[in-house]
């Protein structure tokens, strides 16, 4: 399971999770939903307390991933398969152009 913190204008808006079964889950943070009820990440995902689920990476997040020659450079530099959309999103979109950025949640090692 991989996760990314989704920020909107440098404010934590929610959490994107790639589940072990290959599905994706996006959940707005409760505090964000209460404070910014009209500042949605994308029109297709208005601010809500209910989670959004998808069998594929949500189109909005997939659209943040570089394309063309920049995708080739990113995939080669980080040694990530071009089909690993979540891996590319977590590697490439921490400083994305626009209001939304995605930052990896590093797993905590079990002691």
Secondary structure by P-SEA (a helix, b strand, c coil): cbbbbbbccccccbbbbbccccbbbbbccaaaaaaccccccccccccccbbbbbccccaaaaaaccccaaaaaaaaaacccccaaaaaaaaccccccccbbbbbbcccccc
